[in-house]
């Protein structure tokens, strides 16, 4: 899976028992937990009421492509990255607590967001981290939703993130999406 990269972020997810086992659907993908709303996002038939949980959502994803593993939910950022490394043999997943960096040495916004959510501070580069990344989705009916996926970024980090081809396109559920940045 050398073309696959880890995706980890803190958020809420629907835990759904189905005929294919337990399936996880991020709340930012499907805001309502009703059987009808979740049906489009499940592989199996729902067998019990969905429950909402908060934690670190993790999966492997191929930037620029729709290839992705199923979401998993973990109590800590470190547990999420450890799971990805153990399950998929991913050498790119850093050890718990270590920042992942891109080729330019910029700290990954997902790592920063996770560590800010944990109450730990990460030293901001350049202009003090006054920007946030907002992911915007549009479903096949034209409905739009937005969620903040990273905060306290420098302008350089925000621009680099939004220029990545993996930050816009169509997800596996057919929703169009793009990431944009704005001042906090």
Phi and psi in degrees as GROMACS dihedral restraints (atoms count N, CA, C in turn):
[ dihedral_restraints ]
;  ai    aj    ak    al  type     phi  dphi    fc
    3     4     5     6     1   -65.3    20    10
    4     5     6     7     1   -22.4    20    10
    6     7     8     9     1   -84.4    20    10
    7     8     9    10     1    -6.5    20    10
    9    10    11    12     1   -93.7    20    10
   10    11    12    13     1   142.7    20    10
   12    13    14    15     1  -126.3    20    10
   13    14    15    16     1   149.7    20    10
   15    16    17    18     1   -72.1    20    10
   16    17    18    19     1   142.4    20    10
   18    19    20    21     1  -124.3    20    10
   19    20    21    22     1   121.7    20    10
   21    22    23    24     1  -137.9    20    10
   22    23    24    25     1   130.4    20    10
   24    25    26    27     1  -151.2    20    10
   25    26    27    28     1   157.2    20    10
   27    28    29    30     1   -88.4    20    10
   28    29    30    31     1   129.5    20    10
   30    31    32    33     1  -174.7    20    10
   31    32    33    34     1  -169.0    20    10
   33    34    35    36     1  -107.9    20    10
   34    35    36    37     1   151.7    20    10
   36    37    38    39     1  -143.7    20    10
   37    38    39    40     1   151.9    20    10
   39    40    41    42     1   -87.3    20    10
   40    41    42    43     1   128.2    20    10
   42    43    44    45     1  -100.4    20    10
   43    44    45    46     1   118.0    20    10
   45    46    47    48     1  -126.8    20    10
   46    47    48    49     1   125.1    20    10
   48    49    50    51     1   -83.7    20    10
   49    50    51    52     1   127.1    20    10
   51    52    53    54     1  -132.7    20    10
   52    53    54    55     1   176.6    20    10
   54    55    56    57     1   -66.8    20    10
   55    56    57    58     1   -13.4    20    10
   57    58    59    60     1  -100.6    20    10
   58    59    60    61     1    10.8    20    10
   60    61    62    63     1   101.6    20    10
   61    62    63    64     1  -162.0    20    10
   63    64    65    66     1   -80.2    20    10
   64    65    66    67     1   128.0    20    10
   66    67    68    69     1  -119.5    20    10
   67    68    69    70     1   148.8    20    10
   69    70    71    72     1  -120.1    20    10
   70    71    72    73     1   128.7    20    10
   72    73    74    75     1  -126.4    20    10
   73    74    75    76     1   116.8    20    10
   75    76    77    78     1   -58.1    20    10
   76    77    78    79     1   140.6    20    10
   78    79    80    81     1   -63.4    20    10
   79    80    81    82     1   -32.1    20    10
   81    82    83    84     1   -69.8    20    10
   82    83    84    85     1   -15.3    20    10
   84    85    86    87     1   -86.3    20    10
   85    86    87    88     1   -41.6    20    10
   87    88    89    90     1  -137.3    20    10
   88    89    90    91     1   104.4    20    10
   90    91    92    93     1   -70.7    20    10
   91    92    93    94     1   -33.4    20    10
   93    94    95    96     1   -96.3    20    10
   94    95    96    97     1   142.2    20    10
   96    97    98    99     1   -97.9    20    10
   97    98    99   100     1    18.0    20    10
   99   100   101   102     1   -73.0    20    10
  100   101   102   103     1   157.3    20    10
  102   103   104   105     1   -56.0    20    10
  103   104   105   106     1   -43.0    20    10
  105   106   107   108     1   -65.3    20    10
  106   107   108   109     1   -44.1    20    10
  108   109   110   111     1   -66.8    20    10
  109   110   111   112     1   -39.6    20    10
  111   112   113   114     1   -77.9    20    10
  112   113   114   115     1   -20.4    20    10
  114   115   116   117     1   -53.1    20    10
  115   116   117   118     1   -38.8    20    10
  117   118   119   120     1   -68.8    20    10
  118   119   120   121     1   -16.2    20    10
  120   121   122   123     1  -108.6    20    10
  121   122   123   124     1     2.4    20    10
  123   124   125   126     1  -109.9    20    10
  124   125   126   127     1   144.8    20    10
  126   127   128   129     1   -79.3    20    10
  127   128   129   130     1   -41.1    20    10
  129   130   131   132     1  -102.7    20    10
  130   131   132   133     1   179.5    20    10
  132   133   134   135     1   -84.3    20    10
  133   134   135   136     1   133.7    20    10
  135   136   137   138     1   -66.3    20    10
  136   137   138   139     1   131.9    20    10
  138   139   140   141     1  -113.1    20    10
  139   140   141   142     1   -10.4    20    10
  141   142   143   144     1  -150.0    20    10
  142   143   144   145     1   164.5    20    10
  144   145   146   147     1   -62.1    20    10
  145   146   147   148     1   139.2    20    10
  147   148   149   150     1   -74.5    20    10
  148   149   150   151     1   144.9    20    10
  150   151   152   153     1  -117.7    20    10
  151   152   153   154     1   145.8    20    10
  153   154   155   156     1   -98.6    20    10
  154   155   156   157     1   131.0    20    10
  156   157   158   159     1  -133.6    20    10
  157   158   159   160     1   154.2    20    10
  159   160   161   162     1  -109.8    20    10
  160   161   162   163     1   140.9    20    10
  162   163   164   165     1   176.5    20    10
  163   164   165   166     1  -158.3    20    10
  165   166   167   168     1  -102.8    20    10
  166   167   168   169     1   112.0    20    10
  168   169   170   171     1   -81.0    20    10
  169   170   171   172     1   137.7    20    10
  171   172   173   174     1  -140.8    20    10
  172   173   174   175     1   144.0    20    10
  174   175   176   177     1  -163.4    20    10
  175   176   177   178     1   169.4    20    10
  177   178   179   180     1  -102.2    20    10
  178   179   180   181     1   139.7    20    10
  180   181   182   183     1  -141.5    20    10
  181   182   183   184     1   147.5    20    10
  183   184   185   186     1   -98.2    20    10
  184   185   186   187     1   108.9    20    10
  186   187   188   189     1   -55.6    20    10
  187   188   189   190     1   131.9    20    10
  189   190   191   192     1    85.4    20    10
  190   191   192   193     1    -4.2    20    10
  192   193   194   195     1  -128.0    20    10
  193   194   195   196     1   170.1    20    10
  195   196   197   198     1   -92.0    20    10
  196   197   198   199     1    -1.3    20    10
  198   199   200   201     1   -64.2    20    10
  199   200   201   202     1   128.2    20    10
  201   202   203   204     1  -161.3    20    10
  202   203   204   205     1   149.7    20    10
  204   205   206   207     1   -83.2    20    10
  205   206   207   208     1   172.2    20    10
  207   208   209   210     1   -68.6    20    10
  208   209   210   211     1   152.5    20    10
  210   211   212   213     1   -70.9    20    10
  211   212   213   214     1   146.3    20    10
  213   214   215   216     1  -126.3    20    10
  214   215   216   217     1   159.7    20    10
  216   217   218   219     1  -124.6    20    10
  217   218   219   220     1   133.0    20    10
  219   220   221   222     1  -133.1    20    10
  220   221   222   223     1   155.7    20    10
  222   223   224   225     1   -73.1    20    10
  223   224   225   226     1   -32.0    20    10
  225   226   227   228     1  -132.4    20    10
  226   227   228   229     1   159.9    20    10
  228   229   230   231     1   -61.4    20    10
  229   230   231   232     1   -43.8    20    10
  231   232   233   234     1   -62.2    20    10
  232   233   234   235     1   -41.2    20    10
  234   235   236   237     1   -63.9    20    10
  235   236   237   238     1   -37.5    20    10
  237   238   239   240     1   -64.1    20    10
  238   239   240   241     1   -49.1    20    10
  240   241   242   243     1   -66.5    20    10
  241   242   243   244     1   -38.5    20    10
  243   244   245   246     1   -61.3    20    10
  244   245   246   247     1   -42.2    20    10
  246   247   248   249     1   -59.8    20    10
  247   248   249   250     1   -47.0    20    10
  249   250   251   252     1   -62.1    20    10
  250   251   252   253     1   -42.9    20    10
  252   253   254   255     1   -64.6    20    10
  253   254   255   256     1   -43.7    20    10
  255   256   257   258     1   -71.5    20    10
  256   257   258   259     1   -40.5    20    10
  258   259   260   261     1   -77.0    20    10
  259   260   261   262     1   -40.6    20    10
  261   262   263   264     1  -112.1    20    10
  262   263   264   265     1     3.5    20    10
  264   265   266   267     1    60.8    20    10
  265   266   267   268     1    36.8    20    10
  267   268   269   270     1   -83.3    20    10
  268   269   270   271     1   112.6    20    10
  270   271   272   273     1   -74.5    20    10
  271   272   273   274     1   -16.0    20    10
  273   274   275   276     1   -80.9    20    10
  274   275   276   277     1   -19.3    20    10
  276   277   278   279     1   -71.7    20    10
  277   278   279   280     1   119.9    20    10
  279   280   281   282     1   -72.2    20    10
  280   281   282   283     1   162.4    20    10
  282   283   284   285     1   -66.5    20    10
  283   284   285   286     1   156.6    20    10
  285   286   287   288     1   -53.5    20    10
  286   287   288   289     1   129.3    20    10
  288   289   290   291     1    90.4    20    10
  289   290   291   292     1   -10.8    20    10
  291   292   293   294     1   -95.8    20    10
  292   293   294   295     1   139.3    20    10
  294   295   296   297     1   -74.4    20    10
  295   296   297   298     1   145.0    20    10
  297   298   299   300     1   -92.4    20    10
  298   299   300   301     1   144.8    20    10
  300   301   302   303     1  -128.9    20    10
  301   302   303   304     1   151.6    20    10
  303   304   305   306     1   -86.5    20    10
  304   305   306   307     1  -178.2    20    10
  306   307   308   309     1   -61.1    20    10
  307   308   309   310     1   -25.4    20    10
  309   310   311   312     1   -86.9    20    10
  310   311   312   313     1     0.4    20    10
  312   313   314   315     1    83.6    20    10
  313   314   315   316     1     9.2    20    10
  315   316   317   318     1   -78.7    20    10
  316   317   318   319     1   139.7    20    10
  318   319   320   321     1   -72.4    20    10
  319   320   321   322     1   134.1    20    10
  321   322   323   324     1   -59.9    20    10
  322   323   324   325     1   128.6    20    10
  324   325   326   327     1   -60.5    20    10
  325   326   327   328     1   -31.5    20    10
  327   328   329   330     1   -64.0    20    10
  328   329   330   331     1   -41.0    20    10
  330   331   332   333     1   -64.5    20    10
  331   332   333   334     1   -45.1    20    10
  333   334   335   336     1   -62.1    20    10
  334   335   336   337     1   -45.6    20    10
  336   337   338   339     1   -61.8    20    10
  337   338   339   340     1   -41.3    20    10
  339   340   341   342     1   -63.5    20    10
  340   341   342   343     1   -40.9    20    10
  342   343   344   345     1   -75.2    20    10
  343   344   345   346     1   -29.7    20    10
  345   346   347   348     1   -69.6    20    10
  346   347   348   349     1   -37.2    20    10
  348   349   350   351     1   -65.6    20    10
  349   350   351   352     1   -28.9    20    10
  351   352   353   354     1   -80.4    20    10
  352   353   354   355     1    -2.1    20    10
  354   355   356   357     1    86.2    20    10
  355   356   357   358     1     4.6    20    10
  357   358   359   360     1   -95.9    20    10
  358   359   360   361     1   150.9    20    10
  360   361   362   363     1  -102.9    20    10
  361   362   363   364     1   143.6    20    10
  363   364   365   366     1  -116.9    20    10
  364   365   366   367     1   131.5    20    10
  366   367   368   369     1   -63.7    20    10
  367   368   369   370     1   123.3    20    10
  369   370   371   372     1   -79.3    20    10
  370   371   372   373     1   145.9    20    10
  372   373   374   375     1   -94.1    20    10
  373   374   375   376     1   162.0    20    10
  375   376   377   378     1    57.3    20    10
  376   377   378   379     1  -101.6    20    10
  378   379   380   381     1   -98.6    20    10
  379   380   381   382     1    22.3    20    10
  381   382   383   384     1    87.2    20    10
  382   383   384   385     1     8.0    20    10
  384   385   386   387     1    67.1    20    10
  385   386   387   388     1    64.4    20    10
  387   388   389   390     1  -112.9    20    10
  388   389   390   391     1    24.0    20    10
  390   391   392   393     1  -127.5    20    10
  391   392   393   394     1   155.8    20    10
  393   394   395   396     1  -130.9    20    10
  394   395   396   397     1   156.3    20    10
  396   397   398   399     1  -102.5    20    10
  397   398   399   400     1   129.2    20    10
  399   400   401   402     1  -118.1    20    10
  400   401   402   403     1   122.8    20    10
  402   403   404   405     1   -92.9    20    10
  403   404   405   406     1   127.9    20    10
  405   406   407   408     1  -111.3    20    10
  406   407   408   409     1   133.0    20    10
  408   409   410   411     1  -117.9    20    10
  409   410   411   412     1   149.1    20    10
  411   412   413   414     1  -134.9    20    10
  412   413   414   415     1   122.8    20    10
  414   415   416   417     1   -84.9    20    10
  415   416   417   418     1   178.8    20    10
  417   418   419   420     1   -66.3    20    10
  418   419   420   421     1   -12.2    20    10
  420   421   422   423     1   -96.8    20    10
  421   422   423   424     1     0.6    20    10
  423   424   425   426     1    87.9    20    10
  424   425   426   427     1     3.3    20    10
  426   427   428   429     1   -76.1    20    10
  427   428   429   430     1   137.9    20    10
  429   430   431   432     1  -114.3    20    10
  430   431   432   433     1   146.5    20    10
  432   433   434   435     1  -137.2    20    10
  433   434   435   436     1   155.4    20    10
  435   436   437   438     1  -136.4    20    10
  436   437   438   439     1   150.7    20    10
  438   439   440   441     1  -149.9    20    10
  439   440   441   442     1   145.1    20    10
  441   442   443   444     1   -80.7    20    10
  442   443   444   445     1   127.1    20    10
  444   445   446   447     1  -110.1    20    10
  445   446   447   448     1   -13.9    20    10
  447   448   449   450     1  -157.0    20    10
  448   449   450   451     1   147.4    20    10
  450   451   452   453     1  -134.1    20    10
  451   452   453   454     1   168.9    20    10
  453   454   455   456     1    59.2    20    10
  454   455   456   457     1    40.4    20    10
  456   457   458   459     1   -95.2    20    10
  457   458   459   460     1   153.9    20    10
  459   460   461   462     1   -79.0    20    10
  460   461   462   463     1   165.5    20    10
  462   463   464   465     1   -60.5    20    10
  463   464   465   466     1   -41.2    20    10
  465   466   467   468     1   -60.2    20    10
  466   467   468   469     1   -45.7    20    10
  468   469   470   471     1   -65.5    20    10
  469   470   471   472     1   -42.8    20    10
  471   472   473   474     1   -63.1    20    10
  472   473   474   475     1   -44.8    20    10
  474   475   476   477     1   -64.5    20    10
  475   476   477   478     1   -43.3    20    10
  477   478   479   480     1   -60.6    20    10
  478   479   480   481     1   -44.0    20    10
  480   481   482   483     1   -60.4    20    10
  481   482   483   484     1   -49.5    20    10
  483   484   485   486     1   -70.4    20    10
  484   485   486   487     1   -20.3    20    10
  486   487   488   489     1   -83.1    20    10
  487   488   489   490     1   -10.0    20    10
  489   490   491   492     1   -69.3    20    10
  490   491   492   493     1   128.5    20    10
  492   493   494   495     1   -58.7    20    10
  493   494   495   496     1   -22.4    20    10
  495   496   497   498     1   -75.6    20    10
  496   497   498   499     1    -4.9    20    10
  498   499   500   501     1   -97.9    20    10
  499   500   501   502     1    16.0    20    10
  501   502   503   504     1  -157.3    20    10
  502   503   504   505     1   152.6    20    10
  504   505   506   507     1   144.7    20    10
  505   506   507   508     1  -143.8    20    10
  507   508   509   510     1  -127.3    20    10
  508   509   510   511     1   131.3    20    10
  510   511   512   513     1   -84.1    20    10
  511   512   513   514     1   177.5    20    10
  513   514   515   516     1   -67.5    20    10
  514   515   516   517     1   -12.0    20    10
  516   517   518   519     1   -96.8    20    10
  517   518   519   520     1     7.0    20    10
  519   520   521   522     1    83.7    20    10
  520   521   522   523     1     6.8    20    10
  522   523   524   525     1   -87.1    20    10
  523   524   525   526     1   136.2    20    10
  525   526   527   528     1   -80.5    20    10
  526   527   528   529     1   144.9    20    10
  528   529   530   531     1  -147.5    20    10
  529   530   531   532     1   159.2    20    10
  531   532   533   534     1  -155.0    20    10
  532   533   534   535     1   154.3    20    10
  534   535   536   537     1  -104.1    20    10
  535   536   537   538     1   136.6    20    10
  537   538   539   540     1  -131.8    20    10
  538   539   540   541     1   161.9    20    10
  540   541   542   543     1  -119.7    20    10
  541   542   543   544     1   154.4    20    10
  543   544   545   546     1  -149.1    20    10
  544   545   546   547     1   154.8    20    10
  546   547   548   549     1   -68.1    20    10
  547   548   549   550     1   146.3    20    10
